[in-house]
């Protein structure tokens, strides 16, 4: 039986600068082999959060969402490979068969997954879940929750 998620951090951010600071603080805790699943509506800041993680980790590339390619790869000066997935356009789980997700998720890479709600059966039990929610009436504000799943 899967262990429940543990809430690690809940924050309300009021600007992209505050979101960036939170993302960079979170990035300090990441290590090879971690999987981070992002949840949130279109435009909620998932890609921006990932860009800030990658900037903190020193990738030469400026991450863009791999909406059409499903996956982008980045590399850090410390020889860490970061795999950025975007499953927004995923329509059928059959599209995942040849992607070899297990090779990414159960390795010494860092995996950052946008639209993780589209692949729940494929997510590793042990991961971080980050929810980015809009705050009604405040277009720049977000409610961000960070969980640790699977102990």
N, C-alpha and C positions, 0 to 999 in steps of 0.2 A: 504494500500500500504506500502511495506517495505521501511524503511528509508535507504538511501545510507550508504555505509561504509565511515568511517572517518579515514584517515591515521593518526596514532598516532606516528609512528616511521619508518624511512627508514634508513638503515645502510648497509654499506659494511663492512664485516668482512673478515680478511685475514688469520685467523687461528682458530683451535678449541678453543683455549684459549679466543679469542675475542668473539666467538659464545657463549661460556659458560658465559662470563661476561654479554652479552646482555640478555641471557636467565634468569640469576639470577636477573638482574635488572627488567625484565618483571615480574618475579615471585613475586616481592614485591607488585605489584598492584593487584594480584589475591585475590579473596575472595570466601567463600563458595557460591555455586550456579553458579559460572562462567563456561562457556563452551568455550574451545579453539579449533578451527578447524585449522589443519595444512595441507598445500598444498606444493607440491614439488615433483620432480622426485625421483626415486629410488636412494638412496645414498646421497640425498641433505642435510641430517642432522636433519630430523624430530625427530627420536628417540633420538638422542643426545641432542637436545633442550629439549625434555621432561625429559630426565635423569637429566639435569641440574636444571630444575624446581623442580623436586622431591628432589634432593639433597639439594637445598636451603630450601625447606619446611621441610626437616628432616625425610624423609621416611627411614625406616630401610631397605627396599628392594632396590635392584639395578634394576631399570626398564629395562625390555627387551620387545621388540616389540611382542605383542600378535597376530602375523600373523595367527597362526592356531587356536587359541582359541577365537579370536575376541576381548576379553576384559581381562585385568588384573586389580587387585585391590591392592592399596597401602594404607598405613595408616600413618598419621603424629602424632608426640607427642601431638599436639594440638587437637587431635581427629577429624581431617578432613580426610574423605575418598576421595581418588583420583581414578578415573576410567580412564584407559588408553585403548582406542579403536584403533584397526588397521583393516581397511577395504580393505587392498590391495588385498586379495584373494576373496573378495565378487564378486559373479558373477550375482546374481539375488536379487532384493529387497525382494523377498519372504523369503530369509534367515533371514531377520530382524524381521519378524512378531513375533516370540516368544522371541525376545531379550528384549522387553519392554524398548525401548530407552527413552520414555517419563519419565519413572520412574527414569532414571539417569539424563536426561537433565534438568528436571524441579524439582530439589530437592536441598538440601544444600550440594551437593557434588561438587568436582571439576572434570570436564570431559575434557580429553585431547584426541583429535581425529586425528589419522593419516589417510591419504587418504580420507579426508572429501569430496572431489569432487565426491566420489562414492555414497554419501547419501544426496544430496542437499535438497531433499524434506523433510528430517527428521531433519535437523538442526534447532535449535531454531533461531528465528529472532534476538534475542539479544545474541551476542557472540563476541569473538575475532577471527579474521582470521589472520593467520601467513603464509606468503609465503616465502619459501626458494628457491632461484634460484642459479644455478651455474654461475660463472663468466668465460666466455670463455678464455681458455688458462691459467687459474690459478686454479689448482685442489683443493687448500685449501680455496679459496675465495668464499664467498657467498654474494648475495644481499638479504637482509632480510627486509620484509615489514610487519608491524604490523598494523592491522586495528581494529576498533570497529564497529561492525555492529548492527543495530537496536537501536541506541541511547544510 
